[in-house]
Amino acid sequence: MDMKTNCKFTSLFLAAALVCIPVFGFSQNSTPSKDTTVKHDLKTAGHETKDAAKDTGHAVKTGTVKAYDATKKGTEKTVDASKKGTEKAADKTATGTKKVTHATVTGTKKVFTKTKNTTKGAVEGGKEGAKKPDNSQPK
């Protein structure tokens, strides 16, 4: 073979190689199949749903604990305020009762004294009337 033929043969071989190599490269499946992509998407969606449910659960728990603590604190404040109010009312009631009792005792003593004096006066007037005959009565 001479050099010219040898060069033509080499050029032909290289040209054929360049034409065939891209065909072999494109014949392989470079992207995953639809089944694999769908499965992967479903798995990802499942994991995201699970994570979202966990986050929601933690948020609900945190909110519930905060609400419980706030309710407990408010209840304790209410109990303390009611206790103070009750003590204040009891003190006012005791003071009022003492004033009323004192007024009743004082009033009762006055009424007793007046009744005693009136009764005493009536008894003495009756005695005097019994001693003196009344001339104005018809006979």
N, CA, C and O atoms as a MOPAC input file, in Angstrom:
PM7 MOZYME 1SCF
protein

 N      0.81200 1    -1.13900 1     0.00000 1
 C      0.00000 1     0.00000 1     0.00000 1
 C      0.88500 1     1.24000 1     0.00000 1
 O      1.89500 1     1.38900 1     0.68800 1
 N      0.42000 1     2.02400 1    -0.77800 1
 C      1.22800 1     3.21700 1    -0.80900 1
 C      0.70500 1     4.24300 1     0.20700 1
 O     -0.29300 1     4.01700 1     0.89200 1
 N      1.33700 1     5.25300 1     0.27100 1
 C      1.08700 1     6.24800 1     1.30700 1
 C     -0.24400 1     6.95000 1     1.04800 1
 O     -0.93800 1     7.32800 1     1.99200 1
 N     -0.58800 1     7.11900 1    -0.16600 1
 C     -1.83000 1     7.79100 1    -0.47600 1
 C     -3.00600 1     6.90100 1    -0.09800 1
 O     -3.99400 1     7.39600 1     0.44200 1
 N     -2.93200 1     5.69700 1    -0.34800 1
 C     -3.99700 1     4.77800 1    -0.02600 1
 C     -4.10200 1     4.63700 1     1.48400 1
 O     -5.19100 1     4.60400 1     2.05700 1
 N     -2.99300 1     4.55800 1     2.07800 1
 C     -2.95000 1     4.43300 1     3.54100 1
 C     -3.58100 1     5.66300 1     4.18700 1
 O     -4.28000 1     5.52000 1     5.19100 1
 N     -3.36900 1     6.83000 1     3.66800 1
 C     -3.92700 1     8.06500 1     4.21500 1
 C     -5.42600 1     8.09300 1     3.97100 1
 O     -6.17900 1     8.55200 1     4.83000 1
 N     -5.87700 1     7.60900 1     2.81000 1
 C     -7.30500 1     7.58300 1     2.52500 1
 C     -8.01500 1     6.59100 1     3.46500 1
 O     -9.10100 1     6.86400 1     3.97800 1
 N     -7.36900 1     5.43400 1     3.67500 1
 C     -7.94600 1     4.42500 1     4.54400 1
 C     -8.07600 1     4.96100 1     5.97600 1
 O     -9.09800 1     4.73600 1     6.62400 1
 N     -7.09400 1     5.63900 1     6.45600 1
 C     -7.10000 1     6.19400 1     7.80500 1
 C     -8.17600 1     7.27800 1     7.89900 1
 O     -8.90000 1     7.34900 1     8.89200 1
 N     -8.27800 1     8.09600 1     6.89900 1
 C     -9.29200 1     9.15700 1     6.91900 1
 C    -10.68500 1     8.56200 1     6.90300 1
 O    -11.58300 1     9.03800 1     7.59700 1
 N    -10.85900 1     7.52200 1     6.11100 1
 C    -12.16800 1     6.86700 1     6.05000 1
 C    -12.52700 1     6.22600 1     7.39800 1
 O    -13.66300 1     6.32000 1     7.86200 1
 N    -11.55600 1     5.58600 1     8.00100 1
 C    -11.76400 1     4.95800 1     9.31300 1
 C    -12.13300 1     6.01200 1    10.37200 1
 O    -13.05200 1     5.79700 1    11.16200 1
 N    -11.43800 1     7.11700 1    10.38900 1
 C    -11.72400 1     8.18500 1    11.36000 1
 C    -13.09800 1     8.81500 1    11.09700 1
 O    -13.82000 1     9.13400 1    12.04200 1
 N    -13.45800 1     8.99200 1     9.84700 1
 C    -14.75100 1     9.56300 1     9.51900 1
 C    -15.87300 1     8.63400 1     9.97700 1
 O    -16.87500 1     9.08900 1    10.52800 1
 N    -15.70300 1     7.33500 1     9.74700 1
 C    -16.70200 1     6.36400 1    10.19100 1
 C    -16.80900 1     6.36700 1    11.70900 1
 O    -17.90500 1     6.27300 1    12.26100 1
 N    -15.67800 1     6.47500 1    12.37300 1
 C    -15.68200 1     6.49800 1    13.85100 1
 C    -16.41200 1     7.73200 1    14.36000 1
 O    -17.18200 1     7.64700 1    15.31600 1
 N    -16.18200 1     8.85400 1    13.74000 1
 C    -16.83400 1    10.08300 1    14.18200 1
 C    -18.34100 1    10.04100 1    13.94300 1
 O    -19.11200 1    10.62900 1    14.70100 1
 N    -18.74800 1     9.35800 1    12.90600 1
 C    -20.17400 1     9.25500 1    12.62700 1
 C    -20.83100 1     8.26900 1    13.59500 1
 O    -21.95800 1     8.51200 1    14.02600 1
 N    -20.18500 1     7.19600 1    13.94300 1
 C    -20.78500 1     6.14400 1    14.78100 1
 C    -20.71600 1     6.43300 1    16.27100 1
 O    -21.61600 1     6.01400 1    16.99900 1
 N    -19.74300 1     7.09500 1    16.74300 1
 C    -19.59000 1     7.32900 1    18.19600 1
 C    -20.77400 1     8.10800 1    18.76200 1
 O    -21.26600 1     7.72300 1    19.82300 1
 N    -21.26300 1     9.16200 1    18.14100 1
 C    -22.41400 1     9.83900 1    18.72100 1
 C    -23.64300 1     8.94700 1    18.76500 1
 O    -24.47100 1     9.08400 1    19.66600 1
 N    -23.77700 1     8.04000 1    17.81100 1
 C    -24.91500 1     7.13800 1    17.82000 1
 C    -24.85500 1     6.24400 1    19.05200 1
 O    -25.87800 1     6.03900 1    19.70500 1
 N    -23.69700 1     5.71400 1    19.38200 1
 C    -23.56300 1     4.87600 1    20.58100 1
 C    -23.81200 1     5.69000 1    21.85700 1
 O    -24.38300 1     5.18700 1    22.82400 1
 N    -23.38600 1     6.91800 1    21.84100 1
 C    -23.58400 1     7.77400 1    23.02300 1
 C    -25.03900 1     8.12000 1    23.23900 1
 O    -25.49800 1     8.17000 1    24.38000 1
 N    -25.77500 1     8.36200 1    22.16500 1
 C    -27.18100 1     8.72300 1    22.31000 1
 C    -28.07500 1     7.51300 1    22.51300 1
 O    -29.21400 1     7.65700 1    22.95800 1
 N    -27.59500 1     6.35800 1    22.20500 1
 C    -28.43500 1     5.17800 1    22.35800 1
 C    -28.61200 1     4.79200 1    23.82500 1
 O    -29.55500 1     4.07200 1    24.15100 1
 N    -27.74200 1     5.24400 1    24.71100 1
 C    -27.88400 1     4.94400 1    26.13800 1
 C    -28.89100 1     5.90100 1    26.75900 1
 O    -28.98200 1     7.06400 1    26.36500 1
 N    -29.64400 1     5.40300 1    27.73000 1
 C    -30.66500 1     6.20500 1    28.39600 1
 C    -29.98500 1     7.03700 1    29.48400 1
 O    -29.63000 1     6.50600 1    30.53600 1
 N    -29.80200 1     8.32800 1    29.24100 1
 C    -29.11000 1     9.18000 1    30.20400 1
 C    -30.05500 1     9.72500 1    31.27800 1
 O    -29.58300 1    10.11200 1    32.34700 1
 N    -31.35200 1     9.77000 1    31.04000 1
 C    -32.31600 1    10.24900 1    32.03400 1
 C    -33.00900 1     9.04800 1    32.66000 1
 O    -33.20900 1     8.03700 1    31.98700 1
 N    -33.37900 1     9.13600 1    33.93000 1
 C    -34.05600 1     8.00800 1    34.56100 1
 C    -35.43200 1     7.80200 1    33.94400 1
 O    -36.01200 1     8.70900 1    33.34700 1
 N    -35.92600 1     6.60500 1    34.10400 1
 C    -37.23000 1     6.28600 1    33.53300 1
 C    -38.33500 1     7.00500 1    34.28300 1
 O    -38.11800 1     7.53900 1    35.37100 1
 N    -39.51300 1     7.01400 1    33.69800 1
 C    -40.63500 1     7.67600 1    34.33800 1
 C    -40.99800 1     6.99600 1    35.64300 1
 O    -41.39100 1     7.67300 1    36.59300 1
 N    -40.88200 1     5.69600 1    35.71800 1
 C    -41.19200 1     4.96800 1    36.95600 1
 C    -40.29800 1     5.42800 1    38.09000 1
 O    -40.77800 1     5.66100 1    39.19900 1
 N    -39.02200 1     5.56200 1    37.83500 1
 C    -38.09300 1     5.96800 1    38.88300 1
 C    -38.38000 1     7.39700 1    39.31700 1
 O    -38.30900 1     7.69100 1    40.51000 1
 N    -38.69300 1     8.27100 1    38.41500 1
 C    -38.97900 1     9.66100 1    38.74600 1
 C    -40.25900 1     9.76100 1    39.56300 1
 O    -40.30300 1    10.51500 1    40.53600 1
 N    -41.28400 1     9.03500 1    39.20200 1
 C    -42.54800 1     9.06600 1    39.94200 1
 C    -42.34700 1     8.52300 1    41.34500 1
 O    -42.83200 1     9.09600 1    42.32000 1
 N    -41.62500 1     7.40800 1    41.43900 1
 C    -41.36500 1     6.83200 1    42.77300 1
 C    -40.59100 1     7.81600 1    43.63600 1
 O    -40.89200 1     8.00700 1    44.81500 1
 N    -39.60000 1     8.42800 1    43.03100 1
 C    -38.78400 1     9.38700 1    43.78800 1
 C    -39.64000 1    10.58100 1    44.23000 1
 O    -39.51200 1    11.04600 1    45.36300 1
 N    -40.51200 1    11.07900 1    43.34100 1
 C    -41.38700 1    12.19900 1    43.69100 1
 C    -42.34500 1    11.82200 1    44.81900 1
 O    -42.59200 1    12.62300 1    45.71900 1
 N    -42.88300 1    10.60300 1    44.77000 1
 C    -43.79100 1    10.15500 1    45.82700 1
 C    -43.07000 1    10.02200 1    47.16300 1
 O    -43.60500 1    10.38200 1    48.21100 1
 N    -41.84200 1     9.49700 1    47.10900 1
 C    -41.07100 1     9.38100 1    48.35000 1
 C    -40.78500 1    10.76200 1    48.92900 1
 O    -40.91500 1    10.98300 1    50.13300 1
 N    -40.40100 1    11.67600 1    48.06700 1
 C    -40.11200 1    13.03600 1    48.53000 1
 C    -41.36200 1    13.68000 1    49.12100 1
 O    -41.29700 1    14.31300 1    50.17500 1
 N    -42.48500 1    13.52100 1    48.45500 1
 C    -43.73900 1    14.08600 1    48.96400 1
 C    -44.10600 1    13.46000 1    50.30800 1
 O    -44.56400 1    14.15600 1    51.21400 1
 N    -43.90500 1    12.15900 1    50.43500 1
 C    -44.19400 1    11.48300 1    51.70200 1
 C    -43.32400 1    11.99700 1    52.83000 1
 O    -43.80800 1    12.22100 1    53.94000 1
 N    -42.03200 1    12.18700 1    52.55400 1
 C    -41.12300 1    12.70800 1    53.58400 1
 C    -41.49000 1    14.14600 1    53.95300 1
 O    -41.45100 1    14.52000 1    55.12600 1
 N    -41.84400 1    14.94000 1    52.96000 1
 C    -42.22200 1    16.32300 1    53.25400 1
 C    -43.51000 1    16.37800 1    54.07100 1
 O    -43.64000 1    17.20800 1    54.97000 1
 N    -44.45700 1    15.50200 1    53.76300 1
 C    -45.70600 1    15.44600 1    54.53300 1
 C    -45.42900 1    15.03200 1    55.96800 1
 O    -45.98400 1    15.60100 1    56.90800 1
 N    -44.56700 1    14.03800 1    56.12800 1
 C    -44.20400 1    13.56300 1    57.47200 1
 C    -43.54300 1    14.68900 1    58.26700 1
 O    -43.87900 1    14.90500 1    59.43200 1
 N    -42.61000 1    15.40400 1    57.64700 1
 C    -41.92400 1    16.50100 1    58.33200 1
 C    -42.89200 1    17.62400 1    58.68500 1
 O    -42.80500 1    18.21000 1    59.76400 1
 N    -43.81800 1    17.92100 1    57.76800 1
 C    -44.81200 1    18.96800 1    58.04300 1
 C    -45.72100 1    18.56200 1    59.19800 1
 O    -46.06300 1    19.39300 1    60.03900 1
 N    -46.11200 1    17.29200 1    59.24400 1
 C    -46.96600 1    16.80900 1    60.34600 1
 C    -46.22900 1    16.91000 1    61.67400 1
 O    -46.81500 1    17.28600 1    62.68900 1
 N    -44.94000 1    16.57300 1    61.66400 1
 C    -44.14900 1    16.68800 1    62.90200 1
 C    -44.06900 1    18.14000 1    63.35100 1
 O    -44.25900 1    18.44700 1    64.52800 1
 N    -43.78600 1    19.03600 1    62.39700 1
 C    -43.70000 1    20.45400 1    62.74200 1
 C    -45.02500 1    20.96700 1    63.29200 1
 O    -45.05000 1    21.72700 1    64.26000 1
 N    -46.11500 1    20.55400 1    62.67700 1
 C    -47.44300 1    20.96600 1    63.15100 1
 C    -47.69900 1    20.43100 1    64.55600 1
 O    -48.20900 1    21.14600 1    65.41900 1
 N    -47.34200 1    19.17300 1    64.77800 1
 C    -47.52100 1    18.57900 1    66.10500 1
 C    -46.72900 1    19.31100 1    67.17000 1
 O    -47.23000 1    19.56100 1    68.26600 1
 N    -45.49400 1    19.65300 1    66.84600 1
 C    -44.67000 1    20.39100 1    67.80300 1
 C    -45.25100 1    21.78200 1    68.07200 1
 O    -45.24800 1    22.25600 1    69.20800 1
 N    -45.74700 1    22.42700 1    67.01500 1
 C    -46.34100 1    23.75700 1    67.19000 1
 C    -47.59700 1    23.68600 1    68.04900 1
 O    -47.81700 1    24.54600 1    68.90100 1
 N    -48.41700 1    22.66900 1    67.83000 1
 C    -49.64100 1    22.50600 1    68.63200 1
 C    -49.28100 1    22.25100 1    70.09300 1
 O    -49.90300 1    22.80400 1    71.00000 1
 N    -48.27800 1    21.41600 1    70.31200 1
 C    -47.86200 1    21.11600 1    71.67900 1
 C    -47.36400 1    22.39000 1    72.36400 1
 O    -47.72900 1    22.67200 1    73.50600 1
 N    -46.53600 1    23.14700 1    71.66600 1
 C    -46.00600 1    24.38100 1    72.23600 1
 C    -47.13900 1    25.35300 1    72.55900 1
 O    -47.15800 1    25.95500 1    73.63300 1
 N    -48.08100 1    25.50300 1    71.62800 1
 C    -49.21900 1    26.39700 1    71.86600 1
 C    -50.07500 1    25.93800 1    73.02900 1
 O    -50.55200 1    26.75500 1    73.81500 1
 N    -50.27300 1    24.62800 1    73.14200 1
 C    -51.08400 1    24.08700 1    74.23400 1
 C    -50.40700 1    24.33600 1    75.57700 1
 O    -51.06100 1    24.72200 1    76.54600 1
 N    -49.10000 1    24.11400 1    75.63000 1
 C    -48.36200 1    24.33500 1    76.88600 1
 C    -48.42300 1    25.80900 1    77.26600 1
 O    -48.61300 1    26.13900 1    78.43700 1
 N    -48.26300 1    26.70000 1    76.28400 1
 C    -48.33400 1    28.13100 1    76.57900 1
 C    -49.71900 1    28.52300 1    77.07000 1
 O    -49.85000 1    29.29100 1    78.02300 1
 N    -50.74500 1    28.00100 1    76.42500 1
 C    -52.12200 1    28.30900 1    76.83700 1
 C    -52.39000 1    27.78400 1    78.24600 1
 O    -53.03100 1    28.46200 1    79.04900 1
 N    -51.90500 1    26.58300 1    78.54800 1
 C    -52.08100 1    26.00400 1    79.87900 1
 C    -51.40800 1    26.87900 1    80.93100 1
 O    -51.99400 1    27.18800 1    81.96800 1
 N    -50.15700 1    27.27700 1    80.64300 1
 C    -49.42500 1    28.10000 1    81.60500 1
 C    -50.11600 1    29.44400 1    81.81600 1
 O    -50.21400 1    29.92400 1    82.94500 1
 N    -50.59400 1    30.04800 1    80.73000 1
 C    -51.27600 1    31.34000 1    80.85100 1
 C    -52.57400 1    31.19300 1    81.64200 1
 O    -52.89500 1    32.04300 1    82.47200 1
 N    -53.31700 1    30.12000 1    81.38800 1
 C    -54.56300 1    29.88600 1    82.11300 1
 C    -54.28900 1    29.66100 1    83.59700 1
 O    -54.99700 1    30.18300 1    84.45800 1
 N    -53.25700 1    28.88200 1    83.87800 1
 C    -52.89500 1    28.60600 1    85.27000 1
 C    -52.52000 1    29.90000 1    85.99100 1
 O    -52.95600 1    30.14500 1    87.11600 1
 N    -51.71000 1    30.72300 1    85.33000 1
 C    -51.27800 1    31.98000 1    85.93100 1
 C    -52.47600 1    32.90400 1    86.15800 1
 O    -52.59100 1    33.53200 1    87.21000 1
 N    -53.37100 1    32.98500 1    85.16100 1
 C    -54.56600 1    33.81500 1    85.29700 1
 C    -55.47000 1    33.32600 1    86.41100 1
 O    -56.03800 1    34.12400 1    87.15700 1
 N    -55.60200 1    32.00200 1    86.52200 1
 C    -56.43900 1    31.42600 1    87.57600 1
 C    -55.86100 1    31.74900 1    88.94700 1
 O    -56.59700 1    32.09300 1    89.87200 1
 N    -54.54100 1    31.63800 1    89.07700 1
 C    -53.91200 1    31.95300 1    90.36300 1
 C    -54.13000 1    33.41800 1    90.72000 1
 O    -54.39500 1    33.74000 1    91.87800 1
 N    -54.02000 1    34.31300 1    89.73200 1
 C    -54.26000 1    35.73400 1    89.99400 1
 C    -55.70800 1    35.95600 1    90.43100 1
 O    -55.97600 1    36.72200 1    91.35700 1
 N    -56.63400 1    35.27900 1    89.75300 1
 C    -58.04300 1    35.41900 1    90.09400 1
 C    -58.32600 1    34.91800 1    91.50000 1
 O    -59.06900 1    35.54100 1    92.25900 1
 N    -57.72500 1    33.78500 1    91.83700 1
 C    -57.91100 1    33.22500 1    93.18300 1
 C    -57.36900 1    34.19100 1    94.23000 1
 O    -58.00900 1    34.44000 1    95.25200 1
 N    -56.18000 1    34.73300 1    93.96400 1
 C    -55.59700 1    35.68000 1    94.92200 1
 C    -56.46700 1    36.93100 1    95.05900 1
 O    -56.69500 1    37.41900 1    96.16600 1
 N    -56.94600 1    37.44000 1    93.93200 1
 C    -57.79500 1    38.63700 1    93.97600 1
 C    -59.10600 1    38.33700 1    94.70000 1
 O    -59.58800 1    39.15500 1    95.48300 1
 N    -59.68100 1    37.16400 1    94.43700 1
 C    -60.92700 1    36.78500 1    95.11200 1
 C    -60.70100 1    36.64200 1    96.60900 1
 O    -61.53800 1    37.04400 1    97.41700 1
 N    -59.56700 1    36.07000 1    96.96700 1
 C    -59.24400 1    35.88100 1    98.37900 1
 C    -59.12200 1    37.23900 1    99.07400 1
 O    -59.65300 1    37.44100 1   100.16600 1
 N    -58.41400 1    38.16600 1    98.42100 1
 C    -58.26600 1    39.49900 1    99.00800 1
 C    -59.61600 1    40.20100 1    99.08200 1
 O    -59.93300 1    40.84900 1   100.08000 1
 N    -60.40900 1    40.07100 1    98.02300 1
 C    -61.73500 1    40.68500 1    98.01400 1
 C    -62.62800 1    40.10800 1    99.09400 1
 O    -63.38000 1    40.83400 1    99.74400 1
 N    -62.54200 1    38.79000 1    99.28400 1
 C    -63.34900 1    38.13000 1   100.30900 1
 C    -62.93200 1    38.60300 1   101.69700 1
 O    -63.77700 1    38.87400 1   102.55000 1
 N    -61.61800 1    38.70000 1   101.91600 1
 C    -61.13700 1    39.17700 1   103.22200 1
 C    -61.59900 1    40.61200 1   103.46600 1
 O    -62.01000 1    40.96400 1   104.57200 1
 N    -61.52600 1    41.43500 1   102.42000 1
 C    -61.94200 1    42.82600 1   102.54100 1
 C    -63.44000 1    42.89800 1   102.85200 1
 O    -63.87200 1    43.66300 1   103.71500 1
 N    -64.22100 1    42.08900 1   102.13600 1
 C    -65.66700 1    42.06400 1   102.36600 1
 C    -65.98300 1    41.57600 1   103.77900 1
 O    -66.88400 1    42.09600 1   104.43600 1
 N    -65.23300 1    40.57200 1   104.23900 1
 C    -65.45500 1    40.04800 1   105.58800 1
 C    -65.14400 1    41.12200 1   106.62500 1
 O    -65.86600 1    41.27600 1   107.61000 1
 N    -64.06100 1    41.86400 1   106.39300 1
 C    -63.71900 1    42.94500 1   107.32600 1
 C    -64.80200 1    44.02300 1   107.32500 1
 O    -65.19900 1    44.51000 1   108.38300 1
 N    -65.27800 1    44.39500 1   106.13500 1
 C    -66.32600 1    45.41500 1   106.04600 1
 C    -67.61900 1    44.91800 1   106.71100 1
 O    -68.31400 1    45.67300 1   107.39000 1
 N    -67.92000 1    43.64300 1   106.50200 1
 C    -69.12300 1    43.06700 1   107.11000 1
 C    -69.00500 1    43.07700 1   108.63200 1
 O    -69.96100 1    43.40500 1   109.33500 1
 N    -67.82400 1    42.71500 1   109.13200 1
 C    -67.62000 1    42.70500 1   110.58700 1
 C    -67.74800 1    44.11600 1   111.14600 1
 O    -68.36800 1    44.32700 1   112.18800 1
 N    -67.15600 1    45.07900 1   110.44500 1
 C    -67.24600 1    46.46500 1   110.91100 1
 C    -68.69700 1    46.93200 1   110.88700 1
 O    -69.17400 1    47.53900 1   111.84600 1
 N    -69.39200 1    46.65200 1   109.79800 1
 C    -70.79700 1    47.04900 1   109.68200 1
 C    -71.65900 1    46.38200 1   110.73700 1
 O    -72.55400 1    47.00700 1   111.30700 1
 N    -71.38800 1    45.11100 1   110.99400 1
 C    -72.15700 1    44.37700 1   112.00500 1
 C    -71.93100 1    44.98300 1   113.38700 1
 O    -72.86900 1    45.10000 1   114.17600 1
 N    -70.69900 1    45.36700 1   113.67800 1
 C    -70.40300 1    45.98900 1   114.98200 1
 C    -71.14600 1    47.31500 1   115.11700 1
 O    -71.69000 1    47.63200 1   116.17500 1
 N    -71.16000 1    48.09400 1   114.01200 1
 C    -71.86100 1    49.38400 1   114.07100 1
 C    -73.36000 1    49.18100 1   114.28200 1
 O    -73.98600 1    49.86500 1   115.09100 1
 N    -73.92300 1    48.22300 1   113.53600 1
 C    -75.35300 1    47.95400 1   113.66100 1
 C    -75.67600 1    47.42700 1   115.05600 1
 O    -76.66300 1    47.83200 1   115.67100 1
 N    -74.83500 1    46.52400 1   115.54700 1
 C    -75.06000 1    45.96600 1   116.89200 1
 C    -74.99700 1    47.07400 1   117.93600 1
 O    -75.82900 1    47.13400 1   118.84100 1
 N    -74.00800 1    47.94400 1   117.80200 1
 C    -73.87900 1    49.04600 1   118.76500 1
 C    -75.10300 1    49.96200 1   118.70000 1
 O    -75.63200 1    50.37700 1   119.73100 1
 N    -75.54800 1    50.27300 1   117.47200 1
 C    -76.73100 1    51.12800 1   117.32500 1
 C    -77.96500 1    50.44900 1   117.90300 1
 O    -78.79900 1    51.09600 1   118.53600 1
 N    -78.07700 1    49.13100 1   117.68000 1
 C    -79.23400 1    48.39900 1   118.20400 1
 C    -79.21700 1    48.39300 1   119.72900 1
 O    -80.24500 1    48.59500 1   120.37600 1
 N    -78.04300 1    48.16000 1   120.28500 1
 C    -77.92900 1    48.15000 1   121.75400 1
 C    -78.27300 1    49.52400 1   122.31500 1
 O    -79.00900 1    49.64200 1   123.29400 1
 N    -77.73200 1    50.55400 1   121.68400 1
 C    -78.00300 1    51.91700 1   122.15800 1
 C    -79.49400 1    52.22500 1   122.03500 1
 O    -80.09900 1    52.75500 1   122.96700 1
 N    -80.08000 1    51.89600 1   120.89400 1
 C    -81.51600 1    52.13300 1   120.69500 1
 C    -82.35400 1    51.35400 1   121.67700 1
 O    -83.33200 1    51.87700 1   122.21200 1
 N    -81.98900 1    50.11300 1   121.92400 1
 C    -82.74500 1    49.27800 1   122.86400 1
 C    -82.67800 1    49.86700 1   124.26900 1
 O    -83.67700 1    49.88600 1   124.98800 1
 N    -81.49900 1    50.34600 1   124.65600 1
 C    -81.35300 1    50.95600 1   125.98800 1
 C    -82.23600 1    52.20200 1   126.10300 1
 O    -82.87200 1    52.43100 1   127.13200 1
 N    -82.26600 1    53.00500 1   125.02500 1
 C    -83.10100 1    54.21800 1   125.05900 1
 C    -84.57200 1    53.84300 1   125.17200 1
 O    -85.31500 1    54.41000 1   125.97300 1
 N    -84.97900 1    52.87000 1   124.34900 1
 C    -86.38900 1    52.44400 1   124.39100 1
 C    -86.71800 1    51.85600 1   125.75700 1
 O    -87.79000 1    52.13100 1   126.29700 1
 N    -85.84300 1    51.07200 1   126.31600 1
 C    -86.06400 1    50.47700 1   127.63300 1
 C    -86.21600 1    51.56500 1   128.68400 1
 O    -87.11400 1    51.53000 1   129.52500 1
 N    -85.29200 1    52.54900 1   128.60700 1
 C    -85.34100 1    53.62200 1   129.59500 1
 C    -86.64100 1    54.40000 1   129.46300 1
 O    -87.27600 1    54.71400 1   130.47000 1
 N    -87.04700 1    54.71700 1   128.23500 1
 C    -88.29500 1    55.46600 1   128.03300 1
 C    -89.49300 1    54.64400 1   128.48600 1
 O    -90.40000 1    55.16800 1   129.13300 1
 N    -89.49900 1    53.37200 1   128.15200 1
 C    -90.59900 1    52.50800 1   128.56800 1
 C    -90.64200 1    52.40600 1   130.09300 1
 O    -91.71400 1    52.44300 1   130.69800 1
 N    -89.48600 1    52.28200 1   130.69000 1
 C    -89.40800 1    52.19100 1   132.15700 1
 C    -89.93600 1    53.47300 1   132.79200 1
 O    -90.70500 1    53.44800 1   133.75300 1
 N    -89.49700 1    54.59300 1   132.22100 1
 C    -89.94900 1    55.87300 1   132.78000 1
 C    -91.45000 1    56.05600 1   132.57000 1
 O    -92.15500 1    56.52300 1   133.46500 1
 N    -91.93400 1    55.68800 1   131.38900 1
 C    -93.35900 1    55.81500 1   131.10700 1
 C    -94.16200 1    54.90300 1   132.02800 1
 O    -95.18200 1    55.31200 1   132.58200 1
 N    -93.70600 1    53.68900 1   132.18500 1
 C    -94.40400 1    52.74900 1   133.06600 1
 C    -94.38600 1    53.23600 1   134.50300 1
 O    -95.38500 1    53.15800 1   135.21800 1
 N    -93.24100 1    53.73400 1   134.90700 1
 C    -93.11400 1    54.24700 1   136.28300 1
 C    -94.05500 1    55.43900 1   136.48100 1
 O    -94.71900 1    55.56000 1   137.51000 1
 N    -94.09600 1    56.31000 1   135.47700 1
 C    -94.99900 1    57.47100 1   135.56100 1
 C    -96.45700 1    57.03800 1   135.57700 1
 O    -97.26900 1    57.61900 1   136.29800 1
 N    -96.79500 1    56.02600 1   134.79000 1
 C    -98.17200 1    55.54800 1   134.75600 1
 C    -98.54400 1    54.92300 1   136.09800 1
 O    -99.65400 1    55.11700 1   136.59300 1
 N    -97.62200 1    54.18400 1   136.67700 1
 C    -97.89700 1    53.55700 1   137.97500 1
 C    -98.07500 1    54.62800 1   139.03900 1
 O    -98.99500 1    54.54600 1   139.85200 1
 N    -97.22100 1    55.61200 1   139.04100 1
 C    -97.32800 1    56.67100 1   140.04300 1
 C    -98.60000 1    57.48800 1   139.82200 1
 O    -99.26500 1    57.88600 1   140.77800 1
 N    -98.93100 1    57.73300 1   138.55800 1
 C   -100.17300 1    58.46900 1   138.25900 1
 C   -101.38700 1    57.66900 1   138.68600 1
 O   -102.37000 1    58.23800 1   139.16200 1
 N   -101.33300 1    56.37900 1   138.52400 1
 C   -102.43700 1    55.52800 1   138.94500 1
 C   -102.58400 1    55.53400 1   140.45900 1
 O   -103.69500 1    55.53100 1   140.98900 1
 N   -101.45400 1    55.54100 1   141.14200 1
 C   -101.50100 1    55.57900 1   142.60700 1
 C   -102.09600 1    56.90600 1   143.08000 1
 O   -102.91000 1    56.94000 1   144.00300 1
 N   -101.68700 1    57.97100 1   142.45200 1
 C   -102.21100 1    59.28100 1   142.83600 1
 C   -103.71500 1    59.36700 1   142.54600 1
 O   -104.49000 1    59.90600 1   143.33600 1
 N   -104.09200 1    58.82800 1   141.40700 1
 C   -105.50500 1    58.85500 1   141.04700 1
 C   -106.33200 1    58.00900 1   142.00500 1
 O   -107.49800 1    58.31400 1   142.25600 1
 N   -105.75000 1    56.97300 1   142.52700 1
 C   -106.46600 1    56.12700 1   143.46700 1
 C   -106.59700 1    56.81900 1   144.81500 1
 O   -107.57800 1    56.60200 1   145.52700 1
 N   -105.64200 1    57.63200 1   145.16600 1
 C   -105.69200 1    58.31900 1   146.44900 1
 C   -106.69100 1    59.47700 1   146.40700 1
 O   -107.39000 1    59.71800 1   147.39100 1
 N   -106.76800 1    60.18100 1   145.30700 1
 C   -107.66500 1    61.34600 1   145.22000 1
 C   -108.88700 1    60.94400 1   144.42300 1
 O   -108.77200 1    60.46000 1   143.29600 1
 N   -110.02700 1    61.13700 1   144.99000 1
 C   -111.23300 1    60.87000 1   144.20100 1
 C   -111.44800 1    61.99100 1   143.20200 1
 O   -111.17800 1    63.15900 1   143.48500 1
 N   -111.91000 1    61.63800 1   142.09600 1
 C   -112.14300 1    62.61000 1   141.03300 1
 C   -113.57100 1    63.11800 1   141.15900 1
 O   -114.51300 1    62.32600 1   141.14800 1
 N   -113.73500 1    64.39500 1   141.27700 1
 C   -115.04500 1    64.98200 1   141.48200 1
 C   -115.79000 1    65.20800 1   140.16900 1
 O   -116.99200 1    65.47400 1   140.17600 1
 N   -115.12500 1    65.10900 1   139.10900 1
 C   -115.76900 1    65.40500 1   137.85100 1
 C   -116.55300 1    64.22200 1   137.32100 1
 O   -117.27000 1    64.35500 1   136.32900 1
 N   -116.43900 1    63.11000 1   137.93400 1
 C   -117.18900 1    61.92600 1   137.44700 1
 C   -118.61200 1    62.02700 1   137.90200 1
 O   -118.86000 1    62.52000 1   139.00300 1
 N   -119.57100 1    61.58300 1   137.10600 1
 C   -120.98100 1    61.63300 1   137.49000 1
 C   -121.25900 1    60.59400 1   138.56000 1
 O   -120.66400 1    59.51700 1   138.57900 1
 N   -122.12600 1    60.92200 1   139.39900 1
 C   -122.47600 1    60.04800 1   140.48300 1
 C   -123.68900 1    59.30600 1   140.20100 1
 O   -124.13100 1    58.50900 1   141.02800 1

